[in-house]
């Protein structure tokens, strides 16, 4: 891969996009949405080839679910894209402004970052999400997907580029896809070391991928997190609600980062709640229970230290019993990945304490962690869930791909 040639082209494209207004960018994105709809058969065909190869390689069905595209999911991709079109263009937004005593006018305005790279695994919908957010915010984007979704990504990018080429003012060179070769990650190293060529890199995937990017990148990184999410069932919980939310947060789609991996239960309700939970799960989830929880469960297995803080990404979950909300908060903060946490409680004091003291990007009260998602938050698409504290935190929408600069107007002032 010739990283300089690729990023030079992307830089040129980003400069063209920076001069476009919202109407021009929205027209191009609308053309892409229409093209995705018209080409869904070829996209699904390419995706089937990826799915077949993944199954032949022994990939788990929960991970294959991340890879899968069908008509319903393409409908969702197009809907997300149209939501992005409907959002306010952040570029040029005046964040602050004032006049100095000497008469100069200072304005702080939003501007694109420039050239963005995203390194991601499995999920081909990310290809469209990342592109649409980058394009709308005036950025060019370099996509490095995984080998397991490569055929899907190639076809999606082909459709996007052809759609952009057919629109007056469209910038098809604003998107590039890295050619992925199985077991060869030299291209990732080039991206991570492209100082001065790439303005920011976002990893989106499992713990191993994220750690590699964070530890080895010399370019700026916005860290997305793996999802070790917890559900805390307080002593004042509505237990029927807790069972319903646990079922949704664990079972609806266990392979995603906002699914829960551990259920923390107050000791005062453990004897009542845990049998209800087991009945609700109805054998669909393998439970790893600590020594206090296991006596209330029929089919659980003893949890080991490795279970606590583990991201299963499957139909598995660990159970931890605690004696107080303070113990629950301490346990969660020491085992989570700063992603999403939830408390089930009718106590206002306890819910506010939980929201104040839990260190995570999203903290829920009486709701499923599955809502940590750009679409659910009204952003349309998302780049991922940031678990860091600088620049961005939580679901990342359009504004994350902007920075600010100061524009100063004077009339001959000197210092």
C-alpha positions, 0 to 999 in steps of 0.5 A, a space after each residue: 500500500 502506498 500510504 502517501 499516494 492514498 492520503 495525498 488523494 484523500 487530502 485533496 478530496 477533503 479540501 474540496 469537501 471543505 468548500 462545499 455547503 450542506 446542500 451540496 453534500 446532502 445531494 451527494 449523500 442522497 444519491 448514495 442512499 438511492 444507489 445502495 437501495 438499487 444495488 442491494 442485490 449485488 451487496 447481499 451477494 457479496 456479503 453471502 460470499 463473506 458469510 460462507 467463507 466465515 462459516 467454513 472457517 468456523 467463525 461463531 454464529 454470534 460473530 457472523 451475525 455482526 457480518 450479516 447483511 440482508 434486506 432489513 439491515 440494508 433498509 436500516 443502513 439507508 435509514 441511518 444515512 437519510 438521518 445523517 442527511 437531515 442533520 444540521 451541518 456542523 461545519 461553519 457553526 459558530 461555537 463562541 464569539 466576542 469582541 476584544 477591548 481593542 476592537 478585534 472580533 474573534 469567532 470560534 467556528 467548527 471545521 473538518 478534521 481533514 483525513 480520517 482513518 477507521 480500522 474496524 472488524 466484521 461489520 460492513 454497515 460501518 463502511 456506510 456509517 463512517 463514510 456518511 458521517 465523514 462526508 457530511 462533516 467535510 472529511 475524507 476517509 480511509 477505511 480498513 475493514 477486516 478480511 472477513 467482510 472484505 468482499 462486502 466492503 468492496 461492493 459497498 465502496 464501489 456503489 458509493 463511489 459510482 453514486 458520488 461520480 454521478 452527482 454534480 460536485 460529488 467527490 468520489 475520491 473522498 473515500 478509499 478502502 484498503 485492500 486487505 490480505 489475510 494475515 497481513 497487517 502491514 497496512 495497519 502499521 502504515 496507517 498508525 504511523 502516517 504522521 502528517 498524512 492522517 489527522 485522526 484514527 478510530 479503532 472499532 472492534 474487539 479488545 485486541 484491535 483497540 489495544 493494538 491501535 492505542 498502544 502503537 499509533 503515532 497519529 492521534 486516536 479516538 479510542 472506542 471501547 470493547 463493551 464489558 457492560 453491567 446491569 446492577 439489580 438494586 435492593 429496591 429494584 422492580 424484579 419483573 422489570 429487572 428480568 425484562 431488561 436483563 433479557 433484552 440487554 443480554 439476549 437481543 443481540 449478544 455479539 454487540 458492544 452494548 450488550 451486558 456481560 455481567 449482572 450484579 445483584 444486591 444480596 437482599 434480593 438475590 434469593 428472589 431475583 436469580 430464580 426469576 432471571 434463570 426462568 426468564 433466560 430459559 436455558 438460552 444463556 450460560 451463567 457463570 455465577 459466584 459462590 453466593 449466587 450459584 446456590 440460587 441457580 439450577 444450571 449455573 457453573 462456578 465463575 472464575 476470576 477470568 469471568 469478571 471483566 470478560 467480554 463474552 460477545 455470546 450467550 454467556 453472562 456472569 453473576 456477582 452478588 454484593 451487599 451494598 450499592 457502594 460495593 456494586 459501584 466499586 466492583 463495576 468501576 474496577 471491571 468495566 470498560 467505561 462503556 455502558 452501565 445500568 441500575 434497576 432501582 426504585 430508589 431515587 437516592 440510589 439511582 442518582 448515586 449510581 449515575 454520579 459515581 459510575 465511570 462510564 460514557 453512558 449510565 442508565 436508570 431502569 433501561 437497557 444498555 442496548 440503547 447506547 447507539 448513534 441511531 437511538 441517540 438521534 445521531 443517525 449513524 455512528 463512528 463507534 462508542 468512545 470510552 475515553 474522556 478527551 474530545 469525545 465520549 459516548 456514541 460518536 456522531 458528526 461533530 466528533 469529526 470536527 475541531 474548531 479554529 479561531 477567526 479574527 477580524 481586525 482593522 489594523 490593530 497591532 500589539 
